[in-house]
Structures are given as C-alpha cells and as structure tokens.
Amino acid sequence: MKSNIVKSINELPSPAFVCEEELLKKNLELLKRVQDEADVNILLALKGFALWSTFDLCQEYLKGCCASGLHEALLAKDEFKKEVHTYSPAFKDEEIDEIIDISNHLVFNSFNQLNQFRQKAKGKTSIGLRVNPEYSSVEVDLYNPCAAFSRLGITKANFQEDNLEDVEGLHFHALCEQNVDALKGALKNFEEKFAEFLPKMKWVNFGGGHHITRADYDVKGLIKLLKDFKKKYPHLELYLEPGEAVGWKTGYLVATVLDIVENGMNIAILDTSAEAHMPDTLAMPYRPDVRNSALPNEKKYTYRLGGNTCLAGDIIGDYSFDQPLKVGDKIILEDMIHYTMVKTTTFNGIKLPSIVLKKNEECYRIVNNFGYNEYKSRLS
C-alpha cells in the first residue's frame, strides 16, 4: 500500500502496532557495540522481529538474519539482503533446494535430516547441527528449548561422533529472555558435552534468548564471556541471534474502547484481542503494561480490559485509572513489537492491527493497513 503520514496518535487507524524508530536505533546501537567489542556476529531472529519496513535501518548494524524456514529465509533474502542462516526442527523435501540456495548457514536438527539432505547441501552452504546442552533454566516449559523430552537439538547421548563429515558448525539455543548468567550455565554444559568436536568446526551459534537490550542486562559480562570463549577457540566464528532484544520496548499497540459493560465490575471492550493480536499474554501468561494505568484498585477507577472476539477468556487484564474510561478512549499497551506482530491471527475475522513507524513526535508513517482480503485469502 502507499504509505500515509499523520501527525498525531489520535489520527492513527485502530488498532495499530507503532514501532518507534529512535528506540529501535538505540537497541541496534547496543547490539552493534557487543558485536564490535566481542568480535562476534549478531543476526536478527525473524521469529521474534520481522518488521521488514525497518530492515534498511537494521542492516546498518547487524550481520544478517536467522530464519526458521523457507518463508523467513525469503524475507531475509529479499528485504535484509545480507547473511541468511536457516534452522528448522525438520525441513521438507520440496522446499530444501530453495532453502539451500538462499542460506549461508543451514542447521539440521537431527542426523536423520543431515543424512537426508547432506549431498544436496554439500558445497552450497555451511552445514551445521543443533545440539541440546540439556541446561534447563527457563521457568516456563512452553518456552524452554531444553525441557525434558525436548524435540529441539541433539543430545550428547544421541550424537553420532562418526557422522560429522561436511559439518562445519554447532548451534545451541537454551535461553528465553534471560541474562548472561543463564548463558554461562548453558555454555558450561555445551562445552562439557561437545567441546571435543570444536577443533573440527568453523563456527558456533549461541542461539537466541539473550536479553541484551534490557536495562539490567550485564552487557560487560556478555562481552567478557564471548571474548573468553574466543580465546579458547580462536579459530571459531561466533554467532548470536536475538529477536526480542532487537524489538524490546521499541513500541506499543494502540487500541480503542468500543463499549463498557458491567458484570460485577466494569469491563471495557477494545477493538483489539489478546487471543488474536497478543497471544503470549494468554500463553505465557503475562500482564501487559498499559500506559497511565496501575494495578486494580490502586487508582480510583478499575476496569477489566477485554478483547473483541467470542473467546470467553479473551481478557487482557484488570487495570485502574485516574479517570473513568469512556467509549472512544485510546488504550496504549506497551512493549508489543517483539514476538507479537509475528503471531497475530484473524480469529473471528477480526481485523489485523495496522503497522506504523513513528519517525518523530509529529510524524507517524502508516506502512500497512489490513482488511477483509487478509482474512479471506488465507481461507477457501
């Protein structure tokens, strides 16, 4: 669509994701600092942040993208135009040739997949294997790649030492929005189980989940950890692939109050949906911050914020405000850029939120609007 420029948040379509470019730039600058000081390569994980309208900015700071399959790899190739590293729990035969052509690194999840596609990939991409360091520090199993019975990565017990022909790298991913102490634990386990194979490798990918741009993250500690690892294995190229750290606190979801009903408490129905537009609020679960609000009953007027679908549990949470809400009021849900836009659905036929780039205080660029066609085109 042709971009539209508006000067005020009140002029935006509703609902809308709003990414603030200045905040994104600050995150990218910090990631670039880690990249430069530690002499590592940082990739954008598209599974967490795929707002390709910002890729012209992101590519100034990062080395490329990591993809989870064909479509993300194509997006990285078409819009980011730098390195593409692709991993999937299992690749499909009808997609693998195109994935190989696109990918600088191709990471297999099992020796079965390596054996199946080795000859096709050999000489065309750098082949890697994902291993499981069996370090479980993530509290919620839904997001724990090293939980018991995980399907993600090869454990040491299942590692085929005599089947590493053409394998040039190892990949591990054990974190979810965590600090450097969690990486230390995962790296310790990784080395204990797989260090003997590192002399034969060209690279190691430390995966994602590094919450580098969070205010309390130990950036200096991360840089030291990476430098120490490189001193031990100077022949290895190192990669990190954060997603949430790129989009962390770079924007919000703006919605509008459509109605207020009463059933034991006041309930404000919004033109957005926890189920369709911010599913992690139900899956994690977590309570998103709402601008100018507080916990229930801390301020004078308390409301339950509900979504506009038929799901009974489409509830964002309970919040209190200084002034009573009224139909037409704007509600701003903070930190809704990473791992949110990538998960939206059209459940109930609800309209997808528009996508907006905030250039400055008086310039909002509407880069995408959605309507009936997005709903219809994915059905038949």
C-alpha positions in Angstrom: 0.0 0.0 0.0 1.0 3.6 -0.4 2.4 5.0 2.9 0.3 7.6 4.8 1.8 10.2 7.1 -0.2 11.5 10.1 0.9 13.9 12.9 -0.8 12.5 15.9 -1.5 9.2 17.6 -5.2 10.2 17.6 -5.2 10.1 13.8 -3.9 6.6 13.6 -6.1 3.6 12.5 -7.1 1.5 15.4 -5.8 -1.0 16.4 -2.3 -0.3 15.3 1.2 -1.5 16.2 3.5 1.5 16.5 7.3 1.0 16.3 9.4 4.0 17.4 12.4 4.2 15.2 14.6 6.1 17.8 14.0 3.3 20.3 14.8 0.7 17.8 18.0 2.5 16.8 19.2 2.6 20.5 18.7 -1.2 20.7 20.6 -1.7 17.5 23.5 0.5 18.6 23.9 -1.5 21.8 23.9 -4.8 19.8 26.5 -3.3 17.5 28.6 -2.5 20.5 28.6 -6.1 21.6 29.2 -7.3 18.1 32.2 -5.0 17.7 33.8 -5.3 21.1 33.5 -9.1 21.3 34.2 -9.6 17.6 31.1 -11.7 17.1 28.3 -11.8 14.5 24.8 -10.8 15.6 21.8 -11.9 13.5 18.2 -10.7 13.6 15.9 -13.6 14.6 12.9 -13.1 12.3 10.8 -15.3 14.5 10.8 -12.5 17.1 11.0 -9.4 15.0 10.1 -9.4 11.3 9.1 -5.7 10.7 10.8 -5.5 7.3 9.9 -1.8 6.9 12.8 -1.3 9.4 15.3 -3.5 7.7 17.0 -0.6 6.0 17.9 0.6 9.5 18.6 -2.9 11.0 21.1 -3.8 8.2 23.3 -0.9 9.1 24.1 -2.6 12.5 23.6 -6.4 12.2 25.2 -9.0 10.0 22.0 -10.7 8.7 19.1 -12.7 9.7 18.3 -16.2 11.1 15.3 -17.9 9.6 13.1 -20.8 10.8 12.2 -22.0 7.3 11.6 -21.1 3.7 9.3 -18.0 4.1 11.5 -16.3 6.7 14.6 -17.1 4.6 13.0 -15.5 1.6 12.1 -12.4 3.6 15.7 -12.1 4.8 17.0 -12.5 1.2 14.5 -10.1 -0.3 14.4 -7.4 2.3 17.5 -7.6 4.5 19.9 -8.6 1.7 22.8 -9.8 4.0 23.6 -13.2 5.5 20.8 -15.8 5.9 21.1 -18.6 8.5 18.3 -21.1 8.5 17.3 -23.7 11.1 14.1 -25.8 11.3 13.1 -28.7 13.5 12.6 -30.5 10.2 12.9 -29.4 6.6 10.6 -30.5 3.8 11.9 -32.2 0.7 10.0 -29.9 -1.7 11.5 -26.8 0.0 15.1 -27.8 0.7 16.6 -26.9 -2.6 15.4 -23.3 -2.4 16.4 -23.0 1.2 19.9 -24.2 0.4 20.2 -21.7 -2.4 19.2 -18.9 0.0 21.1 -19.9 3.1 24.7 -19.1 4.1 24.4 -21.5 7.0 21.9 -24.4 7.2 21.4 -26.1 10.6 19.9 -29.5 10.9 18.0 -30.7 14.0 19.0 -34.4 13.7 21.4 -36.8 12.0 18.4 -38.2 10.1 17.9 -34.8 8.4 21.6 -34.4 7.9 21.8 -37.8 6.1 18.7 -37.0 4.0 20.0 -33.6 2.7 23.8 -33.7 3.1 24.6 -34.3 -0.6 22.2 -31.5 -1.7 23.7 -29.1 0.7 27.4 -30.0 0.5 29.4 -27.3 -1.1 26.5 -24.9 -1.4 26.1 -23.8 2.2 27.8 -24.2 5.5 26.2 -27.2 7.2 25.6 -27.2 11.0 23.9 -29.3 13.6 21.8 -28.1 16.5 22.7 -29.7 19.8 20.9 -29.7 23.1 23.2 -28.8 26.1 20.5 -30.1 28.4 20.6 -27.0 30.5 17.0 -26.1 31.7 16.9 -22.6 33.2 13.8 -21.3 31.5 10.9 -21.3 34.0 8.0 -21.8 31.6 8.3 -25.1 29.8 6.3 -23.8 26.8 9.4 -21.6 26.0 12.1 -23.9 27.3 14.1 -25.5 24.4 16.0 -27.8 26.8 13.0 -29.0 28.8 12.6 -32.8 29.4 11.8 -34.6 26.1 12.5 -31.6 24.0 12.5 -32.2 20.3 14.9 -29.4 19.7 18.6 -30.3 19.2 20.6 -33.4 19.5 21.6 -34.6 23.0 25.1 -36.0 23.7 23.6 -39.5 24.1 22.3 -39.3 20.5 25.3 -37.5 19.0 27.0 -39.5 16.2 30.7 -38.8 16.5 31.5 -40.7 13.4 28.9 -38.9 11.2 30.3 -35.4 11.1 31.6 -35.3 7.5 30.8 -31.9 5.9 29.5 -30.5 9.3 31.2 -27.1 9.9 29.3 -25.7 12.9 27.3 -26.4 16.0 24.3 -24.4 17.2 22.7 -24.4 20.6 19.8 -22.4 22.0 18.8 -22.7 25.6 17.5 -19.3 26.7 14.4 -17.2 26.7 14.6 -13.5 27.6 17.5 -14.2 30.1 20.6 -12.5 31.4 24.2 -13.6 30.9 24.2 -15.8 34.0 21.9 -18.2 32.1 24.2 -18.1 29.1 27.1 -19.0 31.4 25.2 -22.1 32.6 24.2 -23.2 29.1 27.7 -22.6 27.7 29.3 -24.6 30.5 27.0 -27.6 29.7 27.7 -27.1 26.0 31.4 -27.3 26.4 31.3 -30.2 28.8 29.3 -32.2 26.3 30.6 -31.0 22.9 33.9 -29.2 23.3 35.8 -32.2 21.9 34.3 -31.6 18.5 35.0 -27.9 18.3 38.5 -28.2 16.8 36.9 -29.7 13.7 34.3 -26.8 13.4 34.4 -23.4 11.8 31.7 -21.7 13.8 29.4 -21.9 16.8 26.0 -20.3 17.1 24.9 -19.4 20.6 21.3 -19.1 19.6 18.8 -16.6 20.9 17.1 -15.6 24.1 19.9 -13.1 25.0 18.0 -10.1 26.6 20.9 -7.8 25.8 18.9 -4.6 25.5 17.0 -5.0 28.8 18.0 -2.3 31.3 19.5 -4.7 33.8 21.3 -6.9 31.4 25.1 -7.4 32.1 26.4 -6.3 28.8 30.0 -6.1 30.0 29.7 -9.6 31.4 28.4 -10.9 28.0 31.3 -9.2 26.1 33.8 -10.8 28.6 32.2 -14.2 28.3 32.4 -14.1 24.5 36.0 -12.9 24.5 37.0 -15.6 26.9 35.4 -18.2 24.7 37.1 -16.9 21.6 40.5 -17.0 23.4 39.9 -20.7 24.0 38.8 -21.4 20.4 40.3 -18.6 18.2 39.5 -20.5 15.0 35.8 -20.3 15.5 33.4 -17.6 14.2 30.7 -16.9 16.8 27.1 -16.0 16.2 24.2 -14.8 18.4 20.7 -14.4 17.1 18.5 -12.3 19.4 14.9 -11.5 18.3 13.3 -9.9 21.4 16.4 -7.9 22.1 16.0 -6.1 18.8 12.4 -5.2 19.3 12.4 -4.9 23.1 10.5 -1.8 24.3 10.5 -0.3 20.8 6.8 0.4 20.6 3.2 -0.3 21.5 -0.2 -1.5 20.4 -2.8 1.3 20.4 -6.4 0.3 20.7 -9.8 2.0 21.2 -12.5 1.5 23.8 -15.7 0.3 21.9 -18.0 -0.3 24.8 -18.2 -0.5 28.6 -20.4 -3.2 30.2 -20.9 -4.1 33.9 -21.0 -7.6 35.4 -19.7 -7.4 39.0 -17.1 -4.9 37.7 -16.7 -2.5 34.8 -15.4 -4.2 31.6 -14.1 -2.2 28.7 -14.3 -3.9 25.4 -11.5 -2.9 23.0 -11.1 -3.2 19.2 -8.1 -5.5 19.8 -7.8 -9.0 21.1 -5.5 -10.9 23.5 -6.2 -14.1 21.6 -5.8 -12.7 18.1 -3.3 -9.9 18.5 -1.2 -10.6 21.5 -1.5 -14.4 22.2 1.5 -14.5 24.5 -0.5 -12.6 27.1 -2.6 -15.8 27.4 0.1 -18.4 26.6 2.9 -17.2 28.9 0.8 -15.8 30.6 1.7 -12.3 31.5 0.0 -9.0 32.2 1.0 -6.3 29.7 1.7 -2.8 30.9 -0.9 -0.2 29.9 0.1 3.4 29.8 -1.1 5.7 32.6 -2.7 2.7 34.5 -2.0 0.9 37.7 -2.9 -2.4 39.4 -6.6 -2.9 40.2 -7.9 -0.5 42.8 -4.7 1.4 43.1 -6.3 4.3 41.2 -9.9 5.4 41.5 -11.4 3.6 38.6 -10.8 -0.1 37.9 -11.7 -1.9 34.6 -11.2 -5.3 33.1 -9.9 -4.9 29.5 -11.4 -7.4 27.2 -10.9 -8.3 23.6 -13.4 -8.2 20.8 -13.7 -11.9 20.0 -16.1 -14.6 21.2 -13.5 -16.4 23.2 -14.6 -16.1 26.9 -11.1 -15.9 28.1 -10.1 -13.1 25.6 -9.1 -10.9 28.6 -6.1 -8.7 28.7 -6.2 -8.0 32.4 -7.5 -5.7 35.2 -6.3 -2.1 35.4 -7.1 1.1 37.3 -7.1 4.6 36.0 -7.3 8.1 37.4 -10.3 9.0 35.3 -13.2 6.8 34.2 -12.9 5.3 30.7 -15.3 6.2 28.0 -16.1 5.0 24.6 -13.6 6.3 22.1 -10.7 6.5 24.6 -7.3 5.2 23.4 -5.6 2.4 25.3 -1.9 2.0 24.8 -0.4 -1.4 25.5 3.3 -1.1 26.0 6.1 -3.3 24.5 4.1 -5.0 21.8 6.6 -5.1 19.0 8.7 -8.2 19.5 7.1 -11.7 19.4 3.6 -10.0 18.9 3.2 -8.9 15.3 4.6 -12.2 14.1 1.9 -14.2 16.0 -1.2 -12.3 15.1 -4.2 -14.1 13.6 -7.6 -13.2 12.1 -9.6 -15.4 14.6 -13.3 -14.5 14.4 -12.5 -12.5 11.3 -11.1 -9.7 13.5 -9.1 -7.1 11.6 -5.3 -7.3 11.9 -3.7 -4.2 13.5 -2.2 -1.7 11.2 1.5 -1.2 11.3 3.0 2.2 11.9 6.5 3.6 12.1 6.9 6.6 14.4 9.6 8.8 12.9 9.4 11.6 15.5 6.9 13.2 17.7 5.0 14.7 14.8 5.4 12.1 12.1 3.8 8.7 12.1 4.1 6.7 8.9 1.4 4.1 8.3 3.2 1.4 6.4 0.4 -1.2 6.3 -3.3 -1.5 6.7 -5.2 -4.7 6.7 -8.8 -5.7 5.9 -11.1 -8.3 4.6 -8.7 -9.6 1.9 -6.2 -10.7 4.6 -8.9 -12.8 6.3 -10.4 -14.2 3.1 -7.1 -15.0 1.3 -6.0 -17.5 4.0 -9.2 -19.5 3.8 -11.1 -21.2 0.9 
